Amino acid sequence: MKLQGKTALVLGGAKGIGKAVGLALARAGATVILTYHDWPEEAAAMREELAAMGGDHLAIKIDLRDPAAVQELFSTLQARYGALHILINNIERGGMPIVHGHYTPEQWELEMATTLRAKWWVMRFALPILKKNPEAAVITLSSIAGIVGRSGPAGLIFNDGYSAANRAISSFTETWAREGSPTVRINELMLGFFATRHAEQTRGWGLLSAAQQDAIRNHILLKRTGKIEEIVAAVFFLLQEATYMTGTVLRLDGGYVLGGEGIPPMPTGME
């Protein structure tokens, strides 16, 4: 897939991963729409950077938990640009136990509405527009919480509802890939511990003790957390190179899921 001239919608673009992916796509020649909801100072900085790049880029403030607002978003995009070729479905809450403790009813509802249902509503309105193109691609960002749950050293960062929501996203990925075929490739990028997501530059990471942070790093086979530029590289691979991949979960976690259990030396055996 050539990115030059494509129209790309990137959710969660105020800061961190969403912003980095959106600006990288703009530099590659795509027309980019970045959404944001809160983080007013960061959103203002993002809007300035996007405007400075020139072109017909757009930043939109929207509450993606509201189906009516999501429908209006896609009506606006279709009227302004006429087409949508790329969707980066990047929205979540990630209620961390180290921050919030036990779920309250309100926190539980917020988790499901943001991490799970908003992604579904976005795809409901995006897919008919994406399917009008001979070539389109969707990447949904998810978390290894869907595999490991609230267990081990990650249990201070991954909450029950967040983990359940991310496991459900993988089911959505398979359904969406079937619905989008044959012209829309839909894949899932499952993330481990990265700066601005689960690790450094998050409130929860800062509340962990040094020993708790080290326990997470030591559980990762590569013994470090990930960098945002590594996520951007994976996104570009899925968009540009993985032209025969759809309905697939690409895990980018430095080996966290495999960590924690060492392999013992091979015994000599009896014979």
C-alpha positions in Angstrom: 0.0 0.0 0.0 1.3 3.4 -1.0 0.6 6.0 1.7 1.0 9.0 -0.6 -2.4 10.5 -1.3 -4.3 8.3 1.1 -6.7 9.6 3.8 -6.0 8.2 7.3 -8.1 8.5 10.4 -6.1 8.1 13.7 -8.0 7.9 16.9 -6.5 9.1 20.3 -4.2 11.6 18.6 -3.7 14.1 21.4 -0.4 12.6 22.5 1.6 9.5 22.7 1.2 6.7 20.3 -1.8 8.1 18.4 0.0 11.4 17.8 3.2 9.7 16.8 1.5 7.5 14.3 -0.6 10.3 12.8 2.3 12.7 12.3 4.4 9.9 10.8 1.6 9.1 8.3 1.4 12.8 7.4 5.1 13.0 6.8 4.7 9.9 4.5 2.2 11.8 2.3 -1.1 10.8 3.8 -3.9 13.3 4.6 -4.4 12.7 8.3 -7.4 13.2 10.6 -6.5 13.1 14.3 -9.1 12.8 17.0 -8.8 13.9 20.6 -11.1 14.2 23.6 -9.3 15.4 26.7 -5.7 16.4 27.5 -6.3 20.0 26.4 -2.6 21.2 26.6 -1.3 18.2 24.7 -4.1 18.5 22.2 -3.3 22.1 21.5 0.4 21.2 20.9 -0.7 18.4 18.5 -3.0 20.8 16.6 -0.1 23.2 16.1 2.3 20.5 14.9 -0.3 19.1 12.5 -1.1 22.6 11.1 2.6 23.3 10.6 2.9 20.3 8.3 0.7 21.9 5.7 -1.8 20.0 3.7 -5.5 19.4 4.4 -5.0 17.6 7.7 -7.7 17.9 10.4 -7.9 17.6 14.2 -11.3 16.9 15.6 -12.5 16.9 19.2 -15.0 14.1 19.8 -16.2 11.7 22.5 -16.0 8.4 20.7 -18.2 6.7 23.3 -21.2 8.5 21.8 -22.5 6.6 18.7 -24.2 9.7 17.3 -20.9 11.6 17.5 -19.1 8.8 15.8 -21.7 8.7 13.0 -21.3 12.5 12.6 -17.5 12.2 12.4 -17.7 9.8 9.4 -20.3 12.0 7.7 -18.0 14.9 8.1 -15.0 13.0 6.8 -16.9 11.7 3.8 -18.2 15.1 2.9 -14.8 16.8 3.2 -12.5 14.1 1.8 -14.7 11.8 -0.2 -12.9 8.7 0.9 -11.2 6.9 3.8 -8.3 4.5 3.2 -6.7 3.9 6.6 -8.1 3.7 10.1 -5.9 3.4 13.2 -8.5 2.3 15.8 -6.5 3.5 18.9 -8.7 4.3 21.9 -8.7 2.9 25.4 -9.0 3.8 29.0 -6.8 1.2 30.8 -7.9 1.6 34.4 -4.8 0.6 36.3 -5.2 -1.1 39.7 -2.2 0.8 41.1 -4.1 4.0 40.3 -7.8 3.2 40.8 -7.9 0.1 43.0 -11.1 -1.9 42.8 -13.6 -0.9 40.0 -16.5 1.3 41.0 -19.7 0.9 38.9 -18.8 4.1 37.2 -15.2 3.0 36.4 -16.4 -0.3 35.1 -18.8 1.4 32.7 -16.1 3.9 31.6 -13.7 1.0 30.8 -16.2 -0.9 28.7 -17.5 2.1 26.9 -14.0 3.4 26.0 -11.8 0.4 25.5 -14.4 -1.9 23.9 -17.6 -0.4 22.7 -16.1 2.8 21.2 -13.9 0.6 18.9 -17.0 -1.3 17.8 -19.0 1.8 17.0 -16.1 3.3 15.0 -15.9 0.2 12.9 -19.6 0.1 12.3 -19.5 3.5 10.6 -16.0 3.2 9.1 -16.3 -0.1 7.3 -18.9 0.9 4.6 -16.7 3.9 3.6 -13.5 1.9 3.7 -15.1 -0.8 1.5 -15.6 1.7 -1.3 -11.9 1.7 -2.0 -10.0 -1.0 -4.0 -7.5 -1.0 -1.2 -7.9 -0.1 2.5 -6.5 -1.1 5.8 -7.4 -1.0 9.5 -5.2 -1.5 12.5 -6.8 -1.9 15.9 -4.4 -1.4 18.8 -4.9 -3.7 21.8 -3.0 -4.9 24.8 -1.4 -8.2 26.0 -3.7 -7.7 29.0 -6.1 -9.7 26.9 -3.7 -12.7 27.3 -2.1 -12.3 30.7 -5.0 -10.7 32.6 -4.4 -9.3 36.1 -1.6 -11.7 36.9 2.1 -11.6 37.7 3.9 -8.2 37.8 1.5 -6.9 35.2 -1.4 -7.3 37.6 -0.7 -3.9 39.1 -1.2 -2.3 35.7 -3.8 -4.5 34.0 -7.3 -4.5 35.5 -9.9 -7.2 35.2 -12.3 -5.3 32.9 -9.5 -3.9 30.7 -8.1 -7.4 30.3 -11.6 -8.7 29.4 -12.2 -5.9 26.9 -8.9 -6.6 25.1 -9.6 -10.3 24.8 -12.9 -9.4 23.2 -11.1 -7.1 20.7 -9.4 -10.1 19.2 -12.8 -11.6 18.5 -13.9 -8.4 16.9 -10.7 -8.4 14.7 -11.7 -11.8 13.2 -15.3 -10.6 12.6 -14.2 -7.3 11.1 -11.7 -9.1 8.8 -14.5 -11.3 7.4 -16.8 -8.3 6.9 -14.0 -6.2 5.3 -12.8 -8.8 2.8 -11.7 -8.8 0.1 -10.6 -5.1 -0.2 -10.1 -4.1 3.5 -7.3 -5.7 5.5 -8.0 -5.6 9.2 -5.4 -6.5 11.7 -4.7 -6.1 15.4 -1.5 -4.8 16.9 -1.3 -6.1 20.4 1.1 -4.1 22.6 3.1 -4.9 25.7 4.7 -2.3 27.9 5.6 0.9 26.1 6.4 4.5 27.0 3.0 6.3 27.2 1.1 3.0 27.3 1.4 0.8 30.4 5.0 2.0 31.2 7.0 5.2 31.3 5.1 8.5 31.1 1.9 7.0 32.5 0.5 7.8 35.9 0.4 4.2 37.0 4.1 3.5 36.1 5.1 6.4 38.3 3.2 5.0 41.3 5.1 1.7 41.1 8.2 1.2 43.2 11.6 0.7 41.6 11.3 -3.0 42.5 7.9 -3.3 40.9 9.1 -1.7 37.7 12.1 -4.0 37.6 9.8 -7.0 38.1 8.0 -6.0 34.9 11.2 -5.4 32.9 12.7 -8.7 34.1 9.6 -10.5 33.0 10.1 -9.2 29.4 12.5 -11.4 27.4 14.2 -8.3 26.0 14.5 -6.8 29.5 13.2 -3.4 28.5 10.0 -1.6 27.7 9.2 -0.6 24.2 9.7 2.7 22.3 7.0 4.5 20.4 9.0 4.5 17.2 8.9 0.7 17.3 5.1 0.9 17.3 5.2 3.3 14.4 7.4 0.9 12.5 5.0 -2.0 13.1 2.1 0.1 11.9 3.9 1.0 8.7 4.7 -2.7 8.2 1.1 -3.7 8.5 0.0 -0.9 6.2 2.6 -1.1 3.5 4.2 -4.6 3.6 1.7 -7.1 5.1 -0.5 -7.1 2.0 -1.5 -10.8 2.5 -2.3 -10.4 6.2 -5.8 -9.9 7.5 -7.6 -11.0 10.6 -4.3 -11.5 12.4 -3.0 -10.4 15.8 0.6 -9.2 15.7 2.0 -9.2 19.2 4.6 -6.5 19.9 5.6 -7.1 23.6 9.3 -7.7 23.7 8.5 -11.2 24.8 6.5 -10.4 28.0 3.9 -13.1 27.3 6.7 -15.7 27.1 8.7 -14.4 30.0 8.8 -15.5 33.6 9.3 -19.2 33.0 12.9 -20.2 32.3 13.9 -23.3 30.3 15.8 -25.8 32.4 19.0 -27.5 31.1 18.3 -30.6 29.1 18.8 -33.7 31.3 21.2 -36.3 30.1 18.5 -39.0 30.2 18.7 -42.7 31.2 20.4 -44.0 28.0 
